[in-house]
Amino acid sequence: MSSVKLLNKEKLDMMFKDYPLYSQENIEDKKVILEIFIPYQNMYWLILEGNCEDDDFIFFGYCHITDSEFGYVSFNELYSLDCDVEFNYYKNAISLNELKIKYEEE
C-alpha cells in the first residue's frame, strides 16, 4: 500500500502504457492495473485503463462510493480528496472479478 500522492505522470504513463482508455472495452475478463482505496471506508476504484489528458490523468474502472458502477475518475480528483487515499499497483494485471470478490467479502 502506498499513498496516491506518490504517483506522478511518468509513473502513470508507465503503468498504463499497455492499457490506454478503451483498450479492454470488448474483453470479458477485464484486468485491474491499479487498486485505489480509502482505508477503513468502503470506497474504492479498481482501475482498468488510463490516459494522460492535458494536465491530468483520466482513469476508467469499477468503483464503489455509495453504489458500485463503471465510470471515470481523474487523478487530480483523487489527489485532492481530503483523506488518505492509498493504492496497490499490479505489475501483472489481476482479474477484475477476483478483486470484486475481495471487496464483497469485507
N, C-alpha and C positions, 0 to 999 in steps of 0.2 A: 504494500500500500504506500502510495506517495501522494503528496499534496498536488492538486491540479495546478497550483502556482509554479510548479517546476517545469511545466510544459512550455514550449515556445514553437514558433512557426517551423523552424528547421526540424525539430523532433517530430512534430505532427506530419510534416511532409514525408519524412522517412517512414513513419508508422503506416501511413495511408497510401503510399506510392502504388501498391497493388490493389487498393480498394477505394478508388475515387467514387464520388457520388454516382449512383445508378448502376454500379458495376455488379451488384448482386440482385438486381431487380427481378430477374427471371429464374433465380436459383431457389430451390425448395428448402434446402438445409443451409440457411444463411450462417455466416461466420462472424463472431464478435472479435473486434480488434482491441477495443478499449472499453473497460467497465468503469463507469464513473458513478460514485455514490456519496451520499451524505451519511456518515456514521451515526448509528443509533436512531436513525429515522428510516422509514420505508420509502425512500426516494432514491431512484437510480436510473441510469441511462446505460443501455447495452449498445454501444456504438458499432455500426456495421460498415459505414463508409464516411469519407470526409474529403473536403476540398478547401483550398485556400481561396477566399474571395475578398478582394480589396484588402482591408486591414484586419480581417477576421478569418476564422476557420469555421466552416459550416459542417456539422455532423448530421448524419441520418442514422436512426436506430430505434430501438424499442425502449420506451421509457415508462416509468411509473412515478407519478407525483400524487395524484388523487385517484386516477384510473390508469390502466395500462393501455398503451397505444403506440403505434409507429408515428414518428414525427422528426422534425428538425430542431436542432438547438445549436447555438453558436458558442464558440469558445469564449468570446467576450461576455456572453450572458452567464456562463458557468463561473468564469473568473470573478465576476462582480458580485456573486452571491455572498451574503453576509453570514456565512457559516463555513465550517470546514468541509471542503469538497475533496475527496480522495479518488485515486484511480488505480487500476491494475491494467497494465499493457500486456497483451497476449501476442508475443512474437510469432508463435504458432497459433493461428486463429482457432477459436474454440466454438463449438456449436451453440447457436442461439438457444435452441431448445434445452440444452444441458444447463445453461446459466439461468434460464427462466425457472427451471425446476428448483434450483438452489434458492432462489428468492421466494418461491411459493411455499417452501418448507419452513422458512423462517417465521 
